[in-house]
Amino acid sequence: MVGARSSIGAVNGDGQPSTVVLVGFAVALAAATIAVYAPVRDFGFVNFDDPGYVSANPEVARGLGLDTVAWAFTTTRTANWIPITWLSYLLDVSLFGASPGAHHVVNVLLHVANAVLLLLLALRLRCRPPLAALLAALFALHPLRVESVAWISERKDVLCALLGLSSLYLWVGWTRYGGRGRYGAALLLFGLGLMAKPMLVTLPFVLLLLDFWPLRRTRWSGAWEDRRGHVVSWARLMLEKIPFFALAVASSAVTFFVQRAGGAVADTVVLPLPARLRGAIAAYGWYAGKTLWPEGLAALYPNPALLGGSPPDLAILGGGVLLVGSAAAALGQARRRPWLVVGMGIFVGMLVPVVGLVQVGQQSTADRYTYLPGIGLALVVTGLLDEAARRLRVAPPVRIAVVLGLLAALAVATRVQVGYWRDSLTLARRTLAVTDHNYVMQFNLAVALDERGDLPGALAAYAEAVRLRPDLAAFRVNHAAALARAGRVEEAVAEYAVALQLAPHDRAARNNLAWLRATHPDARHRDGRTALALASALAQQGPADTNTLDLLAAALAEVGRFAEAERTAAAALAAAHSSGATRLAAALASRREIYAAGRAYREDPASVAVLAPPS
């Protein structure tokens, strides 16, 4: 079925490398990858998703335990069901504490393991050793991998890939040597990979591609002979993969419903089918272009369709040409260049869940989505380089020099890209420099500046974020808080008012505005009635916590209802004591004394010389 001209695979009797050569390839690959990603050990968390996953996640902060393991399997936090990823974070915290450097190092080590595993998988598939090493190096050192490795929140990618590649390795072993244990282990690892990140749902189709080449288990006649000489039909090829497809379907259903419930899936009314189709076609062209020329990479690429626009015509054209070319290759190059068919099949097929046919999130494309699909394009590039060298009869030293030059250029570009993930401020500024209308990163920039104490810079960034998305209450709440700290109180009040118009039940807007109106040192900005109405509404929204009770007490004091204020503050103090919040309890005790003094002042003004306003 596969002719001798298919040179990328060792199907013509090429032997496997010696142990020394194999270890040498693996060590060199691991060393190069670690060297490129070494700076991340000194990086911190970023304010882009890291708080939700690790840095501000109270469950993860507790580390491994029976209760947190149960939480990992039941939570749909971040609009995903990824229990294996949660368990990896919990294990990190138990072993290394809350250090971001440790989380980064684990990500890098997982990526190194994936690169070495890809090398071993290629060799098991009878790829010639130098080409297997090139394939693994192209995967490991490409700048598109940076987001998956340098971003702690993307532990999902590297962990999912480790489990998926391990499943493939065992599957290939099963096709050669049989054994229920290998089959069961491959299926188990696939299931675990889906629970790390559902991106792996297309792996059963990859198994079918590998059946075609290089496993050579198919024939155009529709039958093949297995290792025991039995003739097995195409039906058997499909039948043996039914458990894999069943897991993929179950994972897809769970993912869709969890993300829809979490608000991550865009409604087709917002993003109609024609817009999604145009975006999907353009995405393929974008991914191929960034693979060949990885310039202008960013943490978030806004979806033009969600902003009222559409992808550039050139991107749609490029994606269309790529898809048509892939189909033509499958039909015309199957026998001469099977690696081209398999490589493009992996690339096109594995991207299907994330090209936007079902729009998830705000991005149009993402570097991280190429982590596994990129292996397909790496295979194509490896095959093309090998064929060109053979046709041009390039001498081995020249081949080595060209390959090393290519890998060195990729390594340098990757090292530069790694630096942009150093901290929230660097990441946001870089992303804004290479993207347009990026309201999410504009807001993240404002938060980063705010946290660093640059209030003027934060105010300007918040204002720009509000300009880009005036309909988001969260942007206005943060902007209002910064305005209040800058002494621009009435501007802050106006922003809070707009936020409450956009989201009438927004707790942050109600809470902040009530505190401002109840406790501001300048009496001109206090408004007890407004504060009490907002505090009462907060208390009615749900069980009153210490903060809500304290706010209600402050509002009651501001309107002169000191006896009620004192009782409410006492309840807040009791709740704080019961939870062991000693600092909050001390603050409430001080405030309670103020309310008591206020009541005494009302009853006998001569008994209190000065009434301090609530702080």
TORBAKE-534223 format. One record per residue (C-alpha): x negated, y negated, z negated. Coordinates in steps of 0.2 Angstrom, whole numbers, padded with zeros to 4 digits, always signed. Last residue first. Layout:
BEGIN
XYZ
...
//
This chain:
BEGIN
+0068-0271-0296
+0084-0276-0304
+0084-0295-0309
+0076-0300-0325
+0088-0307-0338
+0079-0320-0349
+0082-0326-0367
+0094-0312-0372
+0104-0314-0388
+0110-0331-0385
+0120-0325-0370
+0131-0314-0381
+0143-0303-0373
+0137-0306-0355
+0119-0306-0361
+0122-0289-0370
+0129-0282-0354
+0114-0288-0344
+0102-0281-0357
+0110-0264-0356
+0108-0265-0337
+0090-0270-0339
+0087-0256-0351
+0094-0244-0339
+0082-0250-0325
+0067-0246-0337
+0074-0229-0340
+0077-0227-0321
+0059-0230-0317
+0053-0218-0331
+0065-0204-0324
+0059-0207-0306
+0041-0204-0312
+0046-0189-0323
+0056-0180-0309
+0058-0164-0319
+0074-0159-0311
+0084-0160-0327
+0076-0176-0332
+0081-0184-0315
+0099-0179-0317
+0099-0186-0335
+0092-0202-0328
+0105-0203-0314
+0119-0200-0327
+0112-0214-0338
+0111-0225-0323
+0129-0222-0320
+0134-0225-0338
+0123-0241-0338
+0131-0248-0322
+0149-0244-0329
+0145-0255-0344
+0137-0268-0333
+0151-0271-0321
+0144-0288-0317
+0145-0287-0298
+0126-0284-0297
+0126-0272-0311
+0139-0261-0301
+0127-0262-0286
+0112-0257-0296
+0122-0242-0304
+0127-0236-0287
+0109-0236-0281
+0104-0226-0296
+0118-0214-0293
+0113-0212-0275
+0095-0210-0279
+0098-0197-0292
+0109-0187-0281
+0128-0189-0278
+0135-0174-0270
+0142-0179-0252
+0148-0193-0242
+0158-0201-0256
+0143-0207-0266
+0137-0215-0250
+0153-0224-0247
+0152-0230-0265
+0134-0236-0262
+0140-0246-0246
+0155-0254-0255
+0145-0258-0270
+0131-0266-0260
+0143-0276-0250
+0152-0282-0265
+0136-0286-0274
+0128-0297-0261
+0110-0302-0264
+0101-0312-0251
+0102-0329-0259
+0099-0321-0276
+0080-0319-0271
+0073-0304-0280
+0083-0292-0269
+0092-0278-0279
+0109-0276-0273
+0110-0282-0256
+0093-0274-0251
+0097-0258-0260
+0114-0257-0251
+0106-0261-0234
+0093-0247-0237
+0106-0234-0242
+0119-0237-0229
+0106-0237-0215
+0098-0222-0222
+0114-0213-0224
+0120-0215-0206
+0139-0213-0207
+0144-0227-0196
+0131-0223-0183
+0130-0236-0169
+0140-0249-0179
+0130-0244-0194
+0114-0247-0184
+0120-0264-0179
+0123-0269-0197
+0106-0263-0202
+0098-0274-0188
+0108-0289-0194
+0103-0286-0212
+0085-0285-0207
+0086-0301-0197
+0094-0308-0213
+0079-0302-0223
+0064-0308-0213
+0052-0306-0228
+0040-0295-0219
+0046-0280-0230
+0064-0284-0224
+0058-0284-0206
+0050-0267-0208
+0065-0260-0215
+0076-0267-0201
+0064-0259-0188
+0065-0242-0196
+0084-0243-0197
+0085-0250-0179
+0075-0235-0172
+0086-0223-0182
+0102-0230-0175
+0097-0226-0157
+0108-0236-0144
+0095-0250-0141
+0083-0238-0133
+0069-0247-0123
+0072-0263-0133
+0073-0254-0149
+0056-0246-0146
+0049-0263-0141
+0055-0271-0157
+0048-0256-0167
+0031-0259-0158
+0031-0278-0162
+0036-0275-0180
+0023-0261-0182
+0009-0273-0176
+0014-0286-0188
+0015-0274-0202
-0002-0265-0199
-0002-0256-0216
-0008-0239-0209
+0009-0231-0211
+0017-0245-0201
+0005-0243-0187
+0009-0225-0186
+0028-0228-0187
+0027-0241-0173
+0017-0229-0162
+0029-0215-0165
+0043-0227-0160
+0034-0231-0144
+0031-0213-0142
+0049-0209-0142
+0053-0224-0131
+0042-0219-0117
+0048-0230-0103
+0032-0227-0093
+0018-0215-0095
-0001-0215-0095
-0005-0229-0107
+0010-0225-0118
+0003-0207-0121
-0014-0213-0125
-0007-0226-0138
+0004-0213-0146
-0010-0200-0147
-0023-0212-0154
-0011-0219-0167
-0004-0201-0173
-0022-0194-0175
-0036-0185-0167
-0025-0178-0152
-0032-0190-0139
-0049-0182-0143
-0044-0165-0136
-0041-0173-0119
-0059-0178-0118
-0065-0161-0123
-0053-0154-0109
-0061-0165-0096
-0078-0160-0101
-0074-0141-0101
-0065-0143-0084
-0081-0151-0076
-0092-0137-0084
-0080-0123-0077
-0081-0130-0060
-0100-0132-0061
-0102-0115-0068
-0092-0108-0053
-0102-0118-0040
-0119-0112-0048
-0113-0094-0049
-0108-0094-0031
-0124-0102-0025
-0134-0089-0035
-0124-0075-0027
-0126-0081-0009
-0111-0088+0000
-0106-0076+0014
-0093-0089+0020
-0079-0076+0021
-0085-0068+0005
-0086-0085-0005
-0069-0090+0002
-0061-0074-0003
-0068-0075-0021
-0063-0094-0023
-0046-0090-0016
-0043-0075-0028
-0049-0085-0043
-0038-0099-0039
-0023-0088-0037
-0027-0079-0053
-0028-0096-0062
-0012-0101-0054
-0004-0086-0063
-0012-0088-0079
-0005-0106-0079
+0012-0098-0082
+0006-0093-0100
+0001-0110-0107
+0009-0120-0093
+0024-0125-0104
+0012-0134-0116
+0008-0147-0103
+0026-0153-0103
+0039-0158-0090
+0055-0168-0090
+0054-0172-0108
+0070-0177-0119
+0075-0160-0126
+0081-0145-0117
+0088-0146-0100
+0094-0130-0093
+0088-0130-0075
+0075-0141-0082
+0059-0132-0077
+0057-0123-0094
+0066-0106-0093
+0060-0104-0074
+0041-0108-0078
+0037-0089-0080
+0044-0085-0063
+0035-0098-0053
+0018-0095-0061
+0019-0076-0063
+0026-0075-0045
+0012-0086-0038
-0001-0075-0046
+0007-0059-0041
+0010-0064-0023
-0008-0072-0021
-0015-0056-0029
-0007-0046-0016
-0017-0054-0003
-0017-0043+0013
-0002-0032+0009
+0010-0045+0001
+0004-0059+0012
+0018-0062+0024
+0034-0059+0013
+0028-0064-0004
+0017-0078+0004
+0032-0085+0012
+0041-0086-0004
+0027-0094-0013
+0025-0107+0002
+0044-0111+0000
+0042-0114-0018
+0026-0124-0016
+0033-0134-0001
+0049-0138-0012
+0038-0144-0027
+0028-0155-0016
+0043-0163-0008
+0052-0166-0025
+0035-0174-0031
+0034-0185-0016
+0052-0190-0018
+0048-0196-0035
+0059-0189-0049
+0076-0197-0053
+0082-0212-0062
+0095-0216-0075
+0084-0213-0090
+0089-0195-0093
+0085-0192-0075
+0068-0200-0077
+0064-0187-0090
+0051-0194-0102
+0034-0186-0101
+0027-0182-0119
+0010-0178-0126
+0001-0185-0110
-0010-0179-0096
-0016-0193-0084
-0027-0182-0074
-0027-0163-0073
-0031-0162-0054
-0028-0144-0048
-0017-0139-0063
-0009-0156-0063
-0004-0154-0045
+0003-0137-0048
+0013-0142-0063
+0020-0158-0054
+0025-0148-0039
+0035-0136-0049
+0042-0150-0059
+0049-0158-0043
+0059-0143-0039
+0066-0142-0057
+0070-0161-0057
+0079-0160-0041
+0089-0145-0047
+0093-0154-0064
+0100-0169-0055
+0110-0159-0043
+0117-0149-0058
+0123-0164-0068
+0113-0171-0083
+0124-0181-0095
+0140-0171-0090
+0129-0156-0089
+0126-0158-0108
+0108-0159-0113
+0102-0145-0125
+0093-0150-0140
+0108-0155-0151
+0104-0142-0164
+0119-0132-0160
+0114-0132-0142
+0097-0126-0147
+0103-0112-0158
+0116-0107-0145
+0103-0106-0131
+0089-0098-0141
+0100-0084-0147
+0107-0081-0130
+0089-0081-0122
+0083-0069-0136
+0096-0057-0133
+0093-0057-0114
+0075-0055-0117
+0077-0040-0129
+0088-0031-0117
+0076-0034-0103
+0062-0026-0113
+0074-0011-0117
+0079-0009-0099
+0061-0009-0093
+0060+0010-0091
+0076+0010-0081
+0070-0003-0068
+0055+0008-0063
+0066+0023-0064
+0079+0015-0052
+0064+0011-0040
+0063+0030-0038
+0051+0042-0046
+0042+0056-0037
+0033+0067-0050
+0014+0069-0047
+0010+0069-0066
+0001+0052-0065
+0016+0044-0056
+0020+0046-0038
+0030+0031-0030
+0047+0028-0022
+0055+0014-0012
+0047+0017+0005
+0038+0000+0003
+0028+0008-0011
+0027+0004-0029
+0016+0009-0044
+0001+0000-0037
-0005-0005-0054
-0013-0021-0046
-0001-0025-0040
+0017-0020-0037
+0020-0013-0054
+0011-0029-0060
+0025-0039-0053
+0038-0028-0061
+0029-0030-0078
+0029-0049-0075
+0048-0048-0073
+0049-0040-0090
+0039-0055-0097
+0052-0068-0092
+0058-0070-0110
+0041-0075-0117
+0046-0093-0118
+0056-0087-0133
+0043-0093-0145
+0036-0083-0160
+0052-0072-0161
+0050-0068-0143
+0032-0063-0146
+0038-0051-0160
+0050-0043-0148
+0036-0041-0135
+0025-0034-0149
+0038-0021-0153
+0040-0016-0135
+0022-0014-0132
+0020-0004-0148
+0035+0007-0143
+0027+0011-0126
+0010+0014-0133
+0017+0026-0147
+0028+0035-0134
+0013+0040-0125
+0008+0038-0107
-0010+0037-0100
-0010+0025-0086
+0007+0017-0087
+0006+0017-0106
-0011+0008-0105
-0004-0006-0094
+0010-0008-0107
-0002-0009-0121
-0012-0023-0113
+0005-0032-0108
+0011-0031-0126
-0006-0038-0132
-0004-0052-0119
+0014-0056-0126
+0008-0056-0144
-0006-0067-0141
+0004-0078-0130
+0018-0081-0143
+0005-0085-0156
-0004-0098-0145
+0012-0106-0139
+0022-0106-0156
+0007-0114-0165
+0013-0129-0155
+0017-0139-0170
-0002-0140-0174
-0006-0149-0158
-0024-0146-0153
-0021-0129-0145
-0004-0130-0135
-0007-0148-0130
-0025-0144-0125
-0021-0130-0113
-0018-0142-0098
-0036-0147-0100
-0042-0130-0093
-0055-0121-0103
-0047-0105-0108
-0037-0101-0093
-0051-0105-0081
-0062-0095-0092
-0051-0080-0092
-0050-0079-0073
-0068-0082-0071
-0072-0068-0083
-0060-0056-0074
-0069-0062-0058
-0086-0057-0064
-0079-0040-0070
-0070-0034-0055
-0051-0033-0059
-0047-0015-0063
-0031-0019-0072
-0040-0014-0088
-0053-0027-0084
-0039-0041-0082
-0032-0036-0099
-0049-0037-0107
-0052-0054-0100
-0034-0060-0105
-0038-0053-0123
-0054-0064-0124
-0044-0079-0119
-0030-0075-0130
-0042-0072-0145
-0050-0089-0141
-0033-0097-0142
-0029-0089-0158
-0045-0095-0165
-0041-0113-0159
-0024-0113-0168
-0032-0106-0184
-0044-0120-0184
-0031-0133-0182
-0021-0126-0196
-0037-0126-0207
-0040-0144-0202
-0022-0150-0207
-0026-0145-0225
-0010-0140-0235
-0017-0125-0243
-0030-0113-0235
-0023-0095-0238
-0005-0098-0244
-0003-0113-0233
-0009-0103-0218
+0002-0089-0222
+0017-0100-0223
+0012-0107-0206
+0011-0090-0198
+0027-0085-0206
+0036-0100-0198
+0029-0094-0181
+0035-0077-0183
+0052-0083-0188
+0055-0094-0172
+0073-0098-0171
+0073-0115-0164
+0083-0131-0166
+0069-0139-0176
+0076-0130-0191
+0086-0114-0187
+0082-0105-0203
+0086-0087-0206
+0071-0077-0203
+0059-0090-0210
+0070-0093-0225
+0069-0075-0230
+0050-0076-0229
+0051-0092-0240
+0061-0083-0253
+0050-0067-0254
+0035-0078-0255
+0022-0085-0243
+0018-0104-0245
+0028-0117-0254
+0023-0131-0242
+0032-0122-0228
+0048-0124-0237
+0045-0142-0241
+0042-0147-0223
+0033-0164-0222
+0016-0158-0215
+0022-0142-0207
+0035-0140-0194
+0046-0156-0196
+0032-0167-0201
+0021-0160-0186
+0035-0165-0174
+0025-0180-0167
+0019-0189-0183
+0002-0181-0180
-0007-0170-0193
-0025-0173-0196
-0041-0170-0185
-0058-0164-0193
-0057-0146-0187
-0050-0153-0170
-0068-0158-0165
-0073-0140-0161
-0061-0138-0147
-0074-0138-0133
-0087-0128-0143
-0074-0115-0148
-0070-0112-0130
-0088-0111-0124
-0092-0099-0138
-0077-0088-0135
-0081-0086-0117
-0099-0083-0120
-0095-0070-0133
-0083-0061-0122
-0094-0060-0107
-0109-0054-0117
-0098-0041-0125
-0092-0035-0109
-0110-0034-0102
-0117-0025-0117
-0102-0013-0117
-0105-0009-0098
-0094-0016-0085
-0080-0006-0077
-0084+0003-0061
-0079-0003-0043
-0070+0011-0035
-0061+0003-0021
-0047-0004-0032
-0058-0016-0041
-0046-0030-0039
-0050-0047-0032
-0055-0040-0015
-0038-0036-0008
-0046-0033+0010
-0046-0015+0006
-0027-0014+0009
-0014-0012-0004
+0000+0000+0000
//
